[in-house]
Amino acid sequence: QQQVKQSPQSLIVQKGGISIINCAYENTAFDYFPWYQQFPGKGPALLIAIRPDVSEKKEGRFTISFNKSAKQFSLHIMDSQPGDSATYFCAASNQGGSEKLVFGKGMKLTVNP
Amino acid sequence: DAGVTQSPTHLIKTRGQQVTLRCSPKSGHDTVSWYQQALGQGPQFIFQYYEEEERQRGNFPDRFSGHQFPNYSSELNVNALLLGDSALYLCASSGSTSGNYEQFFGPGTRLTVL
């Protein structure tokens, strides 16, 4: 049972464009939703996270939008750069993030120069 | 401030062997979680250790076991290795005292089972 569904599986954008990654979850007990960025051969790096008491959170070029009623959240990368080319994972957790992270399958982003 | 460190970086074993992977958490963190990441997939939770006890466990057989030491470092042991155990094993640490449970990952150990 996949509790966090991520789409699309891959995305190609031009430099300066907007990259959008969507995730949907099933477990209404989830209350912490982080996004991780992973480069080949490296561990995932925490980008930004949101809790259900807010609908949007922005950090630099990265914005999370959260829709509690639809059980969906998304990551927007503004002004995408070639250095953003990586695999992005959404995740979800209970108890404010103190419990296990349940990950989506990931999305490979390619930003062309 | 050193982040999460893992050793070894790479490991090659044969079927039936046993392996031990090691993790040192980020300074100030007391909780260690282990994940298995197969090629092209998202990380899958194995288990989490806090106060030297296994606090939560994912859907992995008991061939997978772990330990946490008083200094919060941790080991993951896998017995009777199968070809399907080939993966990137990730350790993540988090701190319970601040109330911020963000999990920070190490670089992983790439295990190849032949």
Backbone of each chain as ProteinMPNN parsed JSONL, in Angstrom:
{"seq_chain_A": "QQQVKQSPQSLIVQKGGISIINCAYENTAFDYFPWYQQFPGKGPALLIAIRPDVSEKKEGRFTISFNKSAKQFSLHIMDSQPGDSATYFCAASNQGGSEKLVFGKGMKLTVNP", "coords_chain_A": {"N_chain_A": [[0.846, -1.192, 0.0], [0.726, 2.038, -1.072], [1.262, 4.888, 0.585], [1.883, 7.498, 0.087], [1.622, 9.239, -2.799], [3.303, 10.282, -5.654], [3.73, 12.647, -8.261], [4.743, 14.295, -11.357], [6.636, 11.413, -12.617], [8.942, 12.148, -13.847], [10.464, 15.17, -15.071], [11.126, 17.726, -17.345], [12.473, 20.884, -17.662], [13.035, 24.228, -18.835], [15.797, 26.397, -18.168], [15.102, 28.894, -15.802], [12.419, 28.432, -15.783], [9.344, 27.205, -14.21], [9.118, 24.588, -11.904], [6.969, 22.005, -10.977], [5.872, 19.783, -8.554], [3.808, 17.204, -7.493], [2.066, 15.752, -4.706], [0.113, 13.255, -3.076], [-1.631, 12.099, -0.233], [-2.792, 9.479, 1.978], [-3.22, 8.845, 4.646], [-4.816, 10.366, 7.212], [-3.74, 11.009, 9.615], [-1.218, 11.937, 9.263], [0.995, 14.606, 9.897], [3.114, 16.139, 9.198], [5.069, 17.272, 6.601], [7.627, 16.904, 4.621], [9.975, 17.907, 2.043], [12.487, 16.425, 0.114], [15.681, 16.634, -1.472], [17.689, 14.892, -3.718], [20.848, 14.113, -4.903], [22.683, 12.174, -7.354], [24.249, 9.366, -5.884], [24.313, 10.462, -3.373], [22.966, 11.184, -0.053], [19.503, 11.924, 0.788], [18.607, 15.382, 1.027], [17.168, 17.664, 3.227], [14.835, 19.969, 2.077], [12.601, 21.724, 2.458], [9.804, 22.009, 4.656], [6.412, 21.419, 5.761], [3.649, 21.969, 7.962], [0.249, 21.004, 8.801], [-1.144, 23.261, 9.702], [-0.758, 25.503, 8.212], [-1.198, 26.846, 4.892], [0.616, 27.43, 2.966], [4.112, 27.666, 2.407], [7.115, 29.385, 2.051], [10.468, 29.339, 0.991], [13.049, 30.97, -0.129], [13.544, 30.141, -3.471], [11.824, 28.042, -3.347], [8.607, 26.744, -2.758], [6.061, 25.401, -0.782], [2.812, 24.233, -1.255], [-0.177, 23.501, 0.443], [-2.99, 21.443, 0.746], [-5.292, 20.595, 2.826], [-7.895, 19.476, 2.876], [-8.079, 18.172, 0.45], [-6.073, 16.417, 0.738], [-3.519, 16.81, -0.361], [-0.311, 17.99, -1.459], [2.155, 20.217, -2.73], [5.246, 20.999, -4.416], [6.804, 23.882, -5.523], [9.214, 25.045, -7.686], [10.728, 27.908, -8.335], [12.123, 29.908, -11.0], [13.883, 27.916, -12.097], [17.043, 26.256, -12.074], [19.971, 24.857, -13.721], [21.482, 23.574, -11.749], [19.548, 22.638, -10.066], [18.82, 20.238, -11.0], [17.993, 17.079, -10.137], [16.774, 14.397, -8.022], [13.613, 14.544, -6.562], [11.889, 14.066, -3.558], [8.8, 13.679, -1.958], [7.481, 13.431, 1.351], [5.892, 12.06, 4.296], [4.782, 12.178, 7.7], [3.893, 11.08, 11.043], [2.995, 12.502, 14.285], [4.259, 15.03, 14.353], [6.547, 14.627, 12.922], [8.244, 13.009, 14.309], [8.018, 10.339, 14.036], [8.327, 7.545, 11.688], [9.328, 8.402, 8.345], [7.343, 8.409, 5.489], [7.864, 7.89, 2.194], [7.343, 9.265, -1.103], [7.679, 7.992, -4.499], [9.474, 9.474, -5.872], [10.697, 12.118, -8.062], [12.373, 12.763, -11.009], [14.085, 15.553, -11.877], [15.065, 17.502, -14.584], [16.835, 20.261, -15.562], [17.26, 22.185, -18.254], [19.892, 24.093, -19.732]], "CA_chain_A": [[0.0, 0.0, 0.0], [1.538, 3.237, -1.163], [0.533, 5.894, 1.339], [2.181, 8.802, -0.498], [1.734, 9.106, -4.253], [4.007, 11.446, -6.181], [3.683, 12.773, -9.72], [5.041, 13.221, -12.303], [7.841, 10.634, -12.322], [10.071, 12.906, -14.359], [10.089, 16.48, -15.578], [12.194, 18.481, -17.989], [12.107, 22.283, -17.794], [14.116, 25.114, -19.275], [16.336, 27.318, -17.157], [14.224, 30.025, -15.555], [11.037, 27.985, -15.724], [8.792, 26.757, -12.927], [8.962, 23.132, -11.758], [5.908, 21.702, -10.017], [5.792, 18.366, -8.196], [2.598, 16.994, -6.699], [1.965, 14.558, -3.871], [-1.158, 13.0, -2.422], [-1.468, 11.14, 0.85], [-4.025, 8.799, 2.369], [-3.359, 8.763, 6.095], [-5.162, 11.684, 7.754], [-2.962, 11.241, 10.833], [0.03, 12.606, 8.908], [0.953, 16.013, 10.28], [4.401, 16.747, 8.869], [5.244, 16.969, 5.183], [8.891, 17.475, 4.128], [10.473, 17.622, 0.708], [13.913, 16.158, 0.097], [16.38, 16.682, -2.762], [18.772, 13.908, -3.708], [21.737, 14.026, -6.055], [23.193, 10.802, -7.512], [25.306, 8.952, -4.977], [24.24, 11.203, -2.115], [21.755, 11.004, 0.726], [18.509, 12.997, 0.618], [18.824, 16.602, 1.809], [15.906, 18.345, 3.519], [14.691, 21.257, 1.383], [11.565, 22.548, 3.074], [8.756, 21.166, 5.23], [5.213, 22.156, 6.16], [2.702, 21.307, 8.861], [-1.088, 21.272, 8.264], [-1.787, 24.479, 10.191], [-0.563, 26.563, 7.216], [-1.505, 26.383, 3.539], [1.735, 27.699, 2.078], [5.381, 28.039, 3.034], [8.082, 29.75, 1.026], [11.856, 29.54, 1.387], [13.806, 31.277, -1.334], [12.847, 29.789, -4.713], [11.011, 26.849, -3.097], [7.331, 26.985, -2.083], [5.138, 24.277, -0.6], [1.381, 24.526, -1.123], [-0.777, 22.378, 1.154], [-4.451, 21.418, 0.713], [-5.635, 19.556, 3.788], [-9.151, 18.807, 2.529], [-7.822, 17.301, -0.701], [-4.948, 15.56, 1.114], [-2.507, 16.985, -1.393], [0.648, 19.065, -1.278], [2.999, 20.336, -3.912], [6.473, 21.8, -4.349], [7.043, 24.718, -6.679], [10.574, 25.583, -7.771], [10.702, 29.066, -9.22], [13.394, 30.245, -11.643], [14.663, 26.675, -12.043], [18.434, 26.346, -12.526], [20.568, 23.538, -14.007], [21.922, 22.974, -10.483], [18.393, 22.019, -9.4], [18.622, 18.907, -11.584], [18.134, 16.107, -9.052], [15.529, 13.679, -7.743], [12.891, 15.157, -5.453], [10.982, 13.167, -2.855], [7.926, 14.16, -0.902], [7.356, 12.466, 2.427], [4.903, 12.405, 5.309], [5.049, 11.529, 8.976], [2.982, 11.375, 12.162], [3.575, 13.024, 15.531], [5.126, 16.169, 14.098], [7.779, 14.226, 12.255], [9.079, 12.191, 15.174], [7.905, 8.938, 13.62], [8.925, 7.21, 10.401], [8.963, 9.126, 7.139], [6.827, 7.612, 4.379], [8.293, 8.624, 1.02], [6.865, 8.997, -2.445], [8.655, 7.272, -5.322], [10.461, 10.402, -6.379], [10.577, 12.706, -9.386], [13.656, 13.21, -11.532], [13.991, 16.85, -12.542], [16.176, 17.937, -15.428], [16.709, 21.652, -15.974], [18.159, 22.434, -19.389], [20.444, 25.456, -19.724]], "C_chain_A": [[0.881, 1.24, 0.0], [0.773, 4.368, -0.518], [0.776, 7.295, 0.807], [2.446, 8.6, -1.989], [2.264, 10.404, -4.845], [3.91, 11.461, -7.697], [4.194, 14.152, -10.137], [6.295, 12.448, -11.882], [9.086, 11.346, -12.797], [9.573, 14.196, -14.985], [11.312, 17.147, -16.18], [11.707, 19.918, -18.172], [13.321, 23.061, -18.294], [14.552, 25.986, -18.118], [15.419, 28.53, -17.044], [12.762, 29.662, -15.433], [10.613, 27.582, -14.319], [8.62, 25.234, -12.947], [7.922, 22.884, -10.681], [5.828, 20.198, -9.816], [4.618, 18.205, -7.241], [2.655, 15.715, -5.891], [0.59, 14.474, -3.242], [-0.945, 11.941, -1.354], [-2.82, 10.597, 1.257], [-4.287, 8.88, 3.873], [-3.613, 10.15, 6.685], [-4.436, 11.993, 9.06], [-1.616, 11.904, 10.536], [-0.073, 14.086, 9.268], [2.279, 16.729, 10.027], [4.755, 16.299, 7.472], [6.514, 17.646, 4.671], [9.129, 17.126, 2.665], [11.992, 17.457, 0.798], [14.432, 16.211, -1.344], [17.534, 15.699, -2.685], [19.535, 13.944, -5.016], [22.292, 12.612, -6.144], [24.341, 10.51, -6.558], [25.315, 9.651, -3.64], [22.977, 10.832, -1.333], [20.782, 12.139, 0.482], [18.819, 14.175, 1.538], [17.482, 17.306, 1.994], [15.9, 19.725, 2.868], [13.797, 22.194, 2.169], [10.495, 21.609, 3.597], [7.59, 22.036, 5.668], [4.38, 21.309, 7.108], [1.308, 21.759, 8.469], [-1.766, 22.547, 8.77], [-1.574, 25.678, 9.262], [-0.809, 25.992, 5.827], [-0.353, 26.613, 2.566], [2.958, 28.092, 2.896], [6.407, 28.274, 1.948], [9.451, 29.927, 1.639], [12.671, 29.728, 0.12], [12.997, 30.965, -2.581], [11.886, 28.617, -4.539], [9.758, 27.22, -2.294], [6.567, 25.682, -1.978], [3.729, 24.846, -0.506], [0.705, 23.299, -0.532], [-2.29, 22.515, 1.145], [-4.928, 20.27, 1.58], [-6.892, 18.792, 3.383], [-8.966, 17.837, 1.367], [-6.725, 16.289, -0.391], [-3.881, 15.592, 0.033], [-1.548, 18.103, -0.998], [1.601, 19.065, -2.458], [4.211, 21.217, -3.622], [6.6, 22.573, -5.653], [8.474, 25.234, -6.598], [10.55, 26.7, -8.805], [12.085, 29.292, -9.817], [14.343, 29.044, -11.599], [16.037, 26.851, -12.699], [18.985, 24.951, -12.835], [21.037, 22.819, -12.743], [20.788, 22.355, -9.677], [18.121, 20.617, -9.938], [18.976, 17.845, -10.551], [16.834, 15.316, -8.973], [14.896, 14.277, -6.488], [11.883, 14.169, -4.873], [10.092, 13.958, -1.916], [7.833, 13.062, 0.143], [6.294, 12.947, 3.394], [5.203, 11.614, 6.567], [3.971, 11.887, 9.989], [3.743, 12.077, 13.276], [4.601, 14.115, 15.269], [6.445, 15.819, 13.446], [8.66, 13.334, 13.102], [9.016, 10.714, 14.798], [8.477, 8.755, 12.21], [8.444, 8.14, 9.29], [8.477, 8.117, 6.104], [7.066, 8.431, 3.115], [7.457, 8.278, -0.209], [7.974, 8.339, -3.252], [9.687, 8.188, -5.96], [10.158, 10.92, -7.768], [11.936, 13.208, -9.826], [13.457, 14.48, -12.337], [15.252, 17.121, -13.341], [15.892, 19.372, -15.857], [17.739, 21.904, -17.062], [18.625, 23.883, -19.405], [19.911, 26.313, -20.875]], "O_chain_A": [[1.665, 1.473, 0.92], [-0.271, 4.772, -1.03], [-0.033, 8.193, 1.043], [3.369, 7.888, -2.383], [1.742, 11.485, -4.573], [3.996, 10.417, -8.343], [4.094, 15.097, -9.355], [6.938, 12.801, -10.894], [10.163, 11.177, -12.226], [8.412, 14.303, -15.38], [12.395, 17.132, -15.597], [10.654, 20.148, -18.766], [14.463, 22.614, -18.188], [13.775, 26.275, -17.208], [15.013, 29.117, -18.047], [11.947, 30.489, -15.026], [11.403, 27.611, -13.374], [8.054, 24.671, -13.884], [7.979, 23.474, -9.602], [5.731, 19.434, -10.776], [4.46, 18.98, -6.298], [3.221, 14.714, -6.331], [-0.022, 15.491, -2.916], [-0.174, 11.001, -1.544], [-3.86, 11.169, 0.932], [-5.434, 8.971, 4.311], [-2.732, 11.01, 6.66], [-4.508, 13.116, 9.559], [-0.946, 12.38, 11.452], [-1.079, 14.739, 8.991], [2.529, 17.799, 10.581], [4.748, 15.105, 7.173], [6.49, 18.827, 4.324], [8.557, 16.176, 2.13], [12.683, 18.232, 1.46], [13.723, 15.881, -2.294], [18.272, 15.675, -1.7], [18.956, 13.824, -6.096], [22.37, 11.915, -5.132], [25.281, 11.295, -6.435], [26.236, 9.453, -2.846], [22.044, 10.244, -1.88], [21.181, 13.208, 0.018], [19.24, 13.991, 2.68], [16.748, 17.519, 1.029], [16.808, 20.533, 3.063], [14.185, 23.314, 2.502], [10.295, 20.527, 3.044], [7.748, 23.232, 5.916], [4.411, 20.08, 7.053], [1.176, 22.815, 7.85], [-2.858, 22.881, 8.31], [-2.14, 26.747, 9.491], [-0.648, 24.792, 5.607], [-0.345, 26.056, 1.468], [2.856, 28.755, 3.928], [6.555, 27.464, 1.033], [9.599, 30.577, 2.673], [12.948, 28.775, -0.608], [11.884, 31.467, -2.738], [11.202, 28.238, -5.489], [9.84, 27.918, -1.283], [6.436, 24.945, -2.956], [3.479, 25.809, 0.22], [0.979, 22.177, -0.956], [-2.824, 23.569, 1.491], [-4.968, 19.12, 1.143], [-6.941, 17.571, 3.535], [-9.624, 16.798, 1.311], [-6.478, 15.388, -1.193], [-3.403, 14.555, -0.427], [-1.924, 19.041, -0.295], [1.82, 18.038, -3.1], [4.202, 22.054, -2.719], [6.517, 22.004, -6.742], [8.894, 25.785, -5.581], [10.373, 26.458, -9.998], [13.095, 28.918, -9.222], [15.471, 29.153, -11.118], [16.171, 27.504, -13.733], [18.514, 23.965, -12.268], [20.994, 21.59, -12.676], [21.033, 21.629, -8.713], [17.289, 19.891, -9.394], [20.131, 17.731, -10.142], [15.912, 15.536, -9.758], [15.571, 14.487, -5.479], [11.127, 13.526, -5.601], [10.571, 14.808, -1.165], [8.08, 11.893, -0.153], [5.848, 14.093, 3.327], [5.792, 10.534, 6.521], [3.237, 12.86, 9.823], [4.963, 12.227, 13.222], [5.673, 14.134, 15.875], [7.365, 16.638, 13.423], [9.735, 12.936, 12.652], [9.875, 9.931, 15.203], [9.033, 9.683, 11.623], [7.303, 8.601, 9.296], [9.123, 7.095, 5.871], [6.538, 9.534, 2.975], [6.939, 7.169, -0.343], [9.082, 8.147, -2.751], [10.672, 7.715, -6.528], [9.465, 10.274, -8.554], [12.581, 13.981, -9.118], [12.753, 14.488, -13.346], [16.365, 16.985, -12.834], [14.846, 19.663, -16.438], [18.944, 21.844, -16.817], [17.847, 24.795, -19.126], [20.283, 27.48, -20.999]]}, "seq_chain_B": "DAGVTQSPTHLIKTRGQQVTLRCSPKSGHDTVSWYQQALGQGPQFIFQYYEEEERQRGNFPDRFSGHQFPNYSSELNVNALLLGDSALYLCASSGSTSGNYEQFFGPGTRLTVL", "coords_chain_B": {"N_chain_B": [[30.338, 21.863, 12.398], [29.755, 18.54, 12.331], [27.842, 16.603, 10.096], [25.506, 13.916, 9.658], [27.19, 10.888, 9.691], [28.265, 7.981, 7.91], [29.428, 4.606, 7.729], [30.685, 1.611, 6.162], [31.414, 3.321, 3.005], [30.949, 1.932, 0.657], [30.108, -1.508, 0.043], [30.667, -4.889, -0.605], [29.159, -7.983, -0.664], [28.493, -11.538, -0.398], [25.771, -13.782, -1.091], [24.033, -14.985, 1.794], [25.897, -14.147, 3.618], [26.738, -11.977, 6.433], [26.227, -8.563, 7.446], [27.375, -5.455, 8.809], [26.451, -2.181, 9.313], [27.314, 1.226, 9.985], [26.519, 4.206, 11.847], [26.827, 7.601, 12.698], [25.2, 10.06, 14.484], [24.06, 13.439, 13.792], [25.488, 16.15, 15.602], [24.068, 16.705, 18.771], [21.746, 15.356, 18.258], [19.529, 12.673, 19.139], [18.131, 10.559, 18.188], [17.928, 7.913, 15.913], [17.231, 6.815, 12.681], [16.793, 4.227, 10.277], [16.887, 3.59, 6.796], [16.07, 1.888, 3.764], [17.012, 2.166, 0.441], [16.126, 1.246, -2.616], [17.299, 1.004, -6.004], [16.195, 3.702, -7.928], [13.939, 4.115, -6.415], [11.939, 5.435, -3.648], [13.174, 6.057, -0.292], [12.739, 3.409, 2.1], [11.385, 2.848, 5.259], [13.143, 1.26, 7.86], [13.775, 0.84, 10.709], [13.616, 2.631, 13.863], [15.628, 4.092, 16.376], [15.75, 5.072, 19.744], [16.908, 6.27, 22.781], [18.396, 3.948, 23.104], [16.651, 1.943, 22.451], [14.558, 0.077, 20.234], [12.204, 1.903, 18.703], [10.279, 2.097, 16.746], [9.223, 0.137, 13.963], [9.563, -0.839, 10.596], [8.218, -2.649, 7.736], [10.059, -4.997, 7.589], [11.952, -8.042, 7.541], [13.041, -10.08, 10.369], [15.665, -10.534, 9.929], [16.897, -8.213, 9.716], [18.378, -6.187, 12.002], [19.138, -4.006, 14.752], [21.043, -1.586, 16.653], [21.541, 0.765, 19.245], [23.912, 2.882, 20.661], [25.198, 4.201, 23.835], [26.273, 6.7, 23.17], [24.646, 7.573, 21.205], [25.196, 6.757, 18.611], [24.718, 4.312, 15.996], [24.08, 0.967, 14.814], [23.338, -1.077, 11.986], [22.411, -4.295, 11.344], [22.439, -6.955, 9.061], [21.468, -10.169, 8.46], [22.07, -13.334, 6.786], [22.218, -12.609, 3.979], [20.419, -11.617, 1.058], [20.049, -11.464, -2.545], [18.268, -9.445, -3.106], [18.691, -7.642, -1.096], [20.469, -5.798, -1.896], [21.156, -2.438, -2.042], [20.928, 1.108, -1.3], [21.726, 2.056, 1.875], [20.434, 4.12, 4.238], [21.008, 6.361, 6.876], [19.344, 8.347, 9.216], [19.243, 11.158, 11.348], [17.702, 12.722, 14.186], [16.512, 15.19, 16.532], [15.126, 15.06, 19.773], [14.794, 16.818, 21.859], [14.413, 19.523, 21.239], [11.933, 19.675, 20.104], [11.689, 19.892, 17.44], [11.571, 17.797, 14.882], [12.997, 17.293, 12.57], [14.445, 15.2, 10.138], [17.702, 14.387, 9.328], [19.735, 13.222, 6.774], [22.404, 10.873, 6.256], [25.178, 10.165, 3.965], [24.853, 7.592, 3.112], [25.285, 3.994, 2.756], [26.378, 1.985, 0.238], [25.295, -1.111, -0.524], [26.152, -4.088, -2.064], [25.038, -7.187, -3.025], [26.226, -10.235, -4.043]], "CA_chain_B": [[29.409, 20.868, 12.96], [29.667, 17.403, 11.435], [26.51, 16.085, 9.888], [25.374, 12.483, 9.859], [28.222, 10.139, 8.976], [28.011, 6.55, 7.788], [30.542, 3.803, 7.227], [31.546, 2.113, 5.097], [30.742, 3.966, 1.889], [30.52, 0.846, -0.228], [30.342, -2.831, 0.602], [30.252, -5.99, -1.471], [29.026, -9.236, 0.082], [27.858, -12.618, -1.137], [24.537, -14.3, -0.48], [24.203, -15.772, 2.997], [26.781, -13.485, 4.577], [26.164, -10.998, 7.359], [26.858, -7.259, 7.272], [27.102, -4.431, 9.824], [26.624, -0.805, 8.847], [27.43, 2.105, 11.134], [26.01, 5.564, 11.683], [26.998, 8.564, 13.785], [24.207, 11.114, 14.248], [24.434, 14.85, 13.848], [25.695, 16.619, 16.964], [22.854, 17.167, 19.436], [20.626, 14.471, 17.933], [19.5, 11.478, 19.97], [17.273, 9.563, 17.546], [18.482, 7.44, 14.646], [16.346, 5.996, 11.861], [17.445, 3.578, 9.139], [16.047, 3.431, 5.614], [16.629, 1.175, 2.622], [16.599, 2.783, -0.812], [16.435, 0.482, -3.819], [17.587, 1.857, -7.156], [15.029, 4.286, -8.576], [12.793, 4.142, -5.505], [12.08, 6.251, -2.454], [13.631, 5.311, 0.893], [11.752, 2.64, 2.866], [11.745, 2.843, 6.671], [13.463, -0.049, 8.454], [13.446, 1.013, 12.116], [14.08, 3.845, 14.523], [16.145, 3.885, 17.716], [15.757, 6.211, 20.669], [17.284, 5.808, 24.128], [18.946, 2.595, 22.949], [15.581, 0.986, 22.237], [13.861, 0.164, 18.948], [10.946, 2.566, 19.019], [9.321, 1.859, 15.678], [9.79, -0.768, 12.984], [8.849, -0.961, 9.327], [7.884, -3.994, 7.274], [11.276, -5.715, 7.23], [12.078, -9.282, 8.313], [13.915, -9.952, 11.537], [17.082, -10.601, 9.516], [17.372, -6.844, 9.913], [18.374, -5.823, 13.405], [19.939, -2.817, 14.983], [21.49, -1.285, 18.008], [21.971, 2.15, 19.471], [24.874, 2.948, 21.757], [24.958, 5.349, 24.735], [26.652, 7.975, 22.542], [23.6, 7.761, 20.185], [25.524, 6.135, 17.343], [23.857, 3.152, 15.757], [24.464, -0.048, 13.848], [22.328, -1.881, 11.317], [22.915, -5.618, 10.999], [21.597, -7.763, 8.183], [21.936, -11.552, 8.403], [21.616, -14.194, 5.679], [21.969, -11.668, 2.888], [19.79, -12.021, -0.199], [20.35, -10.556, -3.654], [17.34, -8.32, -3.002], [19.121, -6.689, -0.069], [21.319, -4.806, -2.549], [20.47, -1.148, -1.975], [21.593, 2.162, -0.548], [21.194, 2.096, 3.234], [20.53, 5.487, 4.724], [20.781, 6.639, 8.283], [18.877, 9.709, 9.447], [19.173, 11.482, 12.761], [16.828, 13.813, 14.579], [16.635, 15.501, 17.948], [13.83, 15.066, 20.452], [14.72, 17.803, 22.937], [13.985, 20.832, 20.744], [10.58, 19.607, 19.576], [11.797, 19.927, 15.989], [11.966, 16.428, 14.586], [13.514, 17.158, 11.203], [15.396, 14.114, 9.976], [18.822, 14.704, 8.453], [20.282, 11.978, 6.271], [23.798, 10.706, 5.907], [25.413, 9.884, 2.547], [24.45, 6.237, 2.803], [26.206, 2.894, 2.464], [25.906, 1.223, -0.924], [25.531, -2.548, -0.326], [25.934, -4.948, -3.224], [25.057, -8.604, -2.674], [26.469, -11.022, -5.263]], "C_chain_B": [[29.255, 19.726, 11.964], [28.221, 16.978, 11.313], [26.474, 14.611, 10.222], [26.461, 11.776, 9.049], [27.886, 8.651, 8.992], [29.261, 5.846, 7.284], [30.13, 2.344, 7.131], [30.732, 2.801, 3.999], [30.15, 2.927, 0.949], [30.893, -0.485, 0.403], [29.85, -3.87, -0.394], [30.278, -7.277, -0.659], [28.435, -10.29, -0.832], [26.636, -13.113, -0.363], [24.854, -15.156, 0.735], [25.099, -15.123, 4.042], [26.01, -12.505, 5.456], [26.92, -9.684, 7.185], [26.459, -6.334, 8.428], [27.422, -3.07, 9.257], [26.564, 0.121, 10.053], [27.008, 3.531, 10.818], [26.318, 6.395, 12.923], [26.068, 9.735, 13.531], [24.821, 12.505, 14.27], [24.553, 15.251, 15.316], [24.395, 17.162, 17.553], [21.628, 16.315, 19.167], [20.708, 13.187, 18.748], [18.701, 10.327, 19.349], [17.854, 9.2, 16.186], [17.469, 6.542, 13.95], [17.144, 5.426, 10.695], [16.422, 3.377, 8.021], [16.807, 2.63, 4.563], [16.116, 1.834, 1.353], [17.06, 1.929, -1.989], [16.604, 1.456, -4.98], [16.298, 2.382, -7.783], [13.786, 4.38, -7.712], [13.019, 5.145, -4.375], [12.576, 5.422, -1.282], [12.467, 4.616, 1.604], [12.249, 2.521, 4.305], [11.993, 1.428, 7.171], [13.104, -0.029, 9.938], [14.045, 2.292, 12.656], [14.521, 3.51, 15.947], [16.165, 5.192, 18.504], [16.019, 5.642, 22.059], [17.652, 4.317, 24.118], [17.888, 1.511, 22.76], [15.006, 1.16, 20.831], [12.472, 0.708, 19.217], [9.866, 2.28, 17.98], [9.991, 0.994, 14.622], [8.927, -0.804, 11.74], [8.651, -2.422, 8.964], [9.117, -4.714, 6.732], [11.395, -6.96, 8.101], [13.069, -9.119, 9.447], [15.37, -10.278, 11.213], [17.736, -9.22, 9.694], [17.256, -6.516, 11.401], [19.287, -4.623, 13.604], [20.309, -2.654, 16.434], [21.8, 0.196, 18.077], [22.825, 2.172, 20.719], [24.612, 4.175, 22.63], [25.349, 6.698, 24.128], [25.743, 8.313, 21.354], [23.964, 7.208, 18.809], [24.751, 4.824, 17.205], [24.478, 2.211, 14.743], [23.227, -0.704, 13.263], [22.987, -3.193, 10.931], [21.921, -6.333, 10.091], [22.226, -9.149, 8.084], [21.417, -12.255, 7.152], [21.257, -13.355, 4.461], [21.372, -12.334, 1.655], [20.174, -11.02, -1.289], [19.509, -9.287, -3.557], [17.683, -7.317, -1.923], [20.067, -5.641, -0.647], [20.573, -3.48, -2.632], [21.404, -0.132, -1.346], [20.937, 2.217, 0.833], [21.498, 3.461, 3.841], [20.234, 5.554, 6.209], [20.323, 8.091, 8.376], [18.839, 9.96, 10.939], [18.248, 12.666, 12.988], [16.961, 14.019, 16.078], [15.268, 15.601, 18.585], [13.687, 16.234, 21.423], [14.17, 19.14, 22.476], [12.527, 20.848, 20.297], [10.539, 19.698, 18.067], [12.367, 18.595, 15.544], [12.479, 16.236, 13.168], [14.566, 16.066, 11.141], [16.436, 14.504, 8.931], [19.515, 13.401, 8.073], [21.79, 12.036, 6.075], [23.931, 10.365, 4.433], [25.039, 8.467, 2.138], [25.607, 5.262, 2.648], [25.606, 2.101, 1.312], [26.287, -0.235, -0.715], [25.199, -3.298, -1.609], [26.072, -6.385, -2.765], [25.159, -9.423, -3.958], [26.086, -12.491, -5.072]], "O_chain_B": [[28.694, 19.91, 10.884], [27.468, 16.988, 12.286], [27.31, 14.114, 10.977], [26.626, 12.041, 7.859], [27.307, 8.134, 9.948], [30.046, 6.406, 6.519], [29.315, 1.879, 7.928], [29.504, 2.85, 4.067], [29.005, 3.036, 0.51], [31.843, -0.589, 1.179], [28.76, -3.748, -0.953], [31.289, -7.617, -0.045], [27.935, -9.978, -1.912], [26.497, -12.892, 0.84], [25.801, -15.943, 0.731], [25.069, -15.5, 5.214], [24.823, -12.245, 5.257], [28.097, -9.677, 6.826], [25.35, -6.423, 8.955], [28.53, -2.829, 8.777], [25.858, -0.154, 11.023], [27.123, 3.999, 9.685], [26.101, 5.953, 14.051], [26.135, 10.35, 12.467], [25.953, 12.702, 14.711], [23.814, 14.756, 16.167], [23.706, 17.97, 16.929], [20.58, 16.525, 19.778], [21.793, 12.673, 19.016], [18.613, 9.246, 19.931], [18.225, 10.076, 15.404], [16.919, 5.623, 14.557], [18.062, 6.071, 10.189], [15.262, 3.045, 8.264], [18.034, 2.69, 4.487], [14.911, 2.037, 1.204], [18.247, 1.898, -2.314], [16.113, 2.584, -4.94], [15.411, 1.602, -8.129], [12.702, 4.686, -8.208], [14.129, 5.637, -4.171], [12.413, 4.202, -1.28], [11.365, 5.156, 1.698], [13.395, 2.14, 4.542], [11.191, 0.521, 6.951], [12.238, -0.783, 10.381], [14.862, 2.946, 12.009], [13.862, 2.734, 16.64], [16.541, 6.25, 18.0], [15.414, 4.646, 22.455], [17.266, 3.552, 25.002], [18.174, 0.32, 22.888], [14.976, 2.272, 20.304], [11.658, 0.06, 19.877], [8.679, 2.228, 18.305], [11.197, 1.104, 14.405], [7.699, -0.8, 11.826], [8.884, -3.316, 9.776], [9.195, -5.002, 5.538], [10.99, -6.946, 9.263], [13.837, -8.158, 9.49], [16.216, -10.298, 12.106], [18.955, -9.097, 9.806], [16.17, -6.563, 11.978], [20.095, -4.279, 12.741], [19.951, -3.45, 17.302], [22.258, 0.802, 17.108], [22.487, 1.544, 21.722], [23.89, 5.085, 22.222], [24.812, 7.731, 24.528], [26.035, 9.231, 20.588], [23.114, 7.191, 17.919], [24.204, 4.303, 18.177], [25.299, 2.614, 13.919], [22.21, -0.87, 13.936], [24.018, -3.195, 10.258], [20.714, -6.313, 10.331], [23.378, -9.286, 7.674], [20.443, -11.816, 6.541], [20.125, -13.393, 3.978], [21.752, -13.437, 1.263], [20.569, -9.889, -1.005], [19.974, -8.194, -3.882], [17.055, -6.263, -1.828], [20.429, -4.691, 0.047], [19.494, -3.402, -3.218], [22.512, -0.456, -0.919], [19.724, 2.405, 0.939], [22.649, 3.886, 3.94], [19.33, 4.891, 6.718], [20.859, 8.96, 7.689], [18.449, 9.085, 11.712], [18.041, 13.497, 12.103], [17.451, 13.152, 16.801], [14.347, 16.169, 17.997], [12.567, 16.603, 21.776], [13.517, 19.831, 23.257], [11.944, 21.92, 20.129], [9.468, 19.593, 17.469], [13.533, 18.299, 15.807], [12.404, 15.135, 12.624], [15.466, 16.006, 11.979], [16.105, 14.894, 7.811], [19.841, 12.581, 8.932], [22.367, 13.082, 5.775], [22.93, 10.28, 3.721], [24.922, 8.173, 0.949], [26.753, 5.658, 2.438], [24.481, 1.61, 1.394], [27.471, -0.57, -0.726], [24.109, -3.159, -2.165], [27.09, -6.767, -2.186], [24.307, -9.329, -4.842], [26.226, -13.291, -5.998]]}, "name": "protein", "num_of_chains": 2, "seq": "QQQVKQSPQSLIVQKGGISIINCAYENTAFDYFPWYQQFPGKGPALLIAIRPDVSEKKEGRFTISFNKSAKQFSLHIMDSQPGDSATYFCAASNQGGSEKLVFGKGMKLTVNPDAGVTQSPTHLIKTRGQQVTLRCSPKSGHDTVSWYQQALGQGPQFIFQYYEEEERQRGNFPDRFSGHQFPNYSSELNVNALLLGDSALYLCASSGSTSGNYEQFFGPGTRLTVL"}
